[in-house]
Amino acid sequence: MNKKSRNVNSNNHIRLFDWIAPAYALFFGYQVHKYRQQIKLRPELNHGSPLTIIDIGSGTGALAYVLAEQGHRVIGMDGSLRMTQVARRLNRWAKKRATHKASKTMKATKTTLTLPSFVQVNILKPEISLADIVEQNSQAINAEHPPKIDLIITSFVLHGLDAQQRSIIFRKIKLAAPDKLLILDYSPLRSLVTDVVEWLEGGDYFNFVRTIHTELSEQFPTVEVYPVHRQLNWYVLDI
Ligand SMILES: C[S@@+](CC[C@H](N)C(=O)[O-])C[C@H]1O[C@@H](n2cnc3c(N)ncnc32)[C@H](O)[C@@H]1O
């Protein structure tokens, strides 16, 4: 365990996201636009077969929405009640808007997109099992029964947790036994703006960017890193 990792109080951390959820919601459209570009870079998400995917720390649901647009069955999990409420509302709104647009262009009269399910849960709690949550929500996302978790994805979550919390999450992911884990998060290359934002957020960003590669190598058999841009990487892990 890295001794320099900052201790993050999980309840306070989630409370912060409860507080900022309405402001975060303003960026939903921008995030959808960005995630459409970023998931194009990952062949695991673009081979044509629908996957059952867990999005850990789904926030306002922009990534989950984009994955559902691609035909995937998605369960978003987030510790913040307000984030999950905002995610449900914005996903319904985005689908309505897409249906309206499609009918206007006469391309189709409605979109068949199955919206993600959003579950409020602090996944660090010992009693929480990812597989159980998927089982309980499989009907809502039209997953087979019993559901197989194909892939777990998490974006901009792990740098906010401390190293011990990341390790708990990695263990839970391994227990859920997906084929792959995809992490979209910061690269080691920093900028002043990000430094200030992350310092205000109070997570473990400064340690994360130095140690994430080692942490992942200690937990997973293969770690592949694909730059998205200077400050952002896809980390792709076999389980
Ligand atoms: C920086 S936001 C990222 C949200 C989203 N993935 C995105 O890309 O916009 C981090 C999210 O992780 C959630 N989170 C943090 N700790 C968590 C935990 N222990 N269990 C579940 N969700 C958690 C927060 O509530 C917040 O919504």
The ligand as an SDF file (V2000), in Angstrom:
LIG
                    3D

 27 29  0  0  0  0  0  0  0  0999 V2000
  -15.8890   12.8940  -10.6120 C   0  0  0  0  0  0  0  0  0  0  0  0
  -17.4270   12.0800  -10.5750 S   0  0  0  0  0  0  0  0  0  0  0  0
  -17.4120   11.2180  -12.1240 C   0  0  0  0  0  0  0  0  0  0  0  0
  -18.7900   10.9140  -12.5970 C   0  0  0  0  0  0  0  0  0  0  0  0
  -18.8760   10.2570  -13.9730 C   0  0  0  0  0  0  0  0  0  0  0  0
  -18.2180    8.9640  -14.0110 N   0  0  0  0  0  0  0  0  0  0  0  0
  -18.3380   11.1680  -15.0320 C   0  0  0  0  0  0  0  0  0  0  0  0
  -17.4290   10.7600  -15.7660 O   0  0  0  0  0  0  0  0  0  0  0  0
  -18.8130   12.2890  -15.1380 O   0  0  0  0  0  0  0  0  0  0  0  0
  -17.1400   10.7590   -9.3880 C   0  0  0  0  0  0  0  0  0  0  0  0
  -18.4240   10.0000   -9.0430 C   0  0  0  0  0  0  0  0  0  0  0  0
  -18.0760    8.8530   -8.2550 O   0  0  0  0  0  0  0  0  0  0  0  0
  -19.0440    8.7070   -7.2420 C   0  0  0  0  0  0  0  0  0  0  0  0
  -18.4580    7.9510   -6.1360 N   0  0  0  0  0  0  0  0  0  0  0  0
  -17.4200    8.3140   -5.3520 C   0  0  0  0  0  0  0  0  0  0  0  0
  -17.1960    7.3940   -4.4170 N   0  0  0  0  0  0  0  0  0  0  0  0
  -18.1090    6.3990   -4.6150 C   0  0  0  0  0  0  0  0  0  0  0  0
  -18.3810    5.1780   -3.9510 C   0  0  0  0  0  0  0  0  0  0  0  0
  -17.6720    4.7880   -2.8970 N   0  0  0  0  0  0  0  0  0  0  0  0
  -19.3950    4.4090   -4.4110 N   0  0  0  0  0  0  0  0  0  0  0  0
  -20.1170    4.8150   -5.4840 C   0  0  0  0  0  0  0  0  0  0  0  0
  -19.9160    5.9610   -6.1420 N   0  0  0  0  0  0  0  0  0  0  0  0
  -18.9150    6.7640   -5.7090 C   0  0  0  0  0  0  0  0  0  0  0  0
  -19.4070   10.1400   -6.8760 C   0  0  0  0  0  0  0  0  0  0  0  0
  -20.6480   10.2220   -6.2010 O   0  0  0  0  0  0  0  0  0  0  0  0
  -19.3940   10.8320   -8.2270 C   0  0  0  0  0  0  0  0  0  0  0  0
  -20.6630   10.8410   -8.8310 O   0  0  0  0  0  0  0  0  0  0  0  0
  1  2  1  0
  2  3  1  0
  2 10  1  0
  3  4  1  0
  4  5  1  0
  5  6  1  0
  5  7  1  0
  7  8  2  0
  7  9  1  0
 10 11  1  0
 11 12  1  0
 11 26  1  0
 12 13  1  0
 13 14  1  0
 13 24  1  0
 14 15  1  0
 14 23  1  0
 15 16  2  0
 16 17  1  0
 17 18  1  0
 17 23  2  0
 18 19  1  0
 18 20  2  0
 20 21  1  0
 21 22  2  0
 22 23  1  0
 24 25  1  0
 24 26  1  0
 26 27  1  0
M  CHG  2   2   1   9  -1
M  END
$$$$
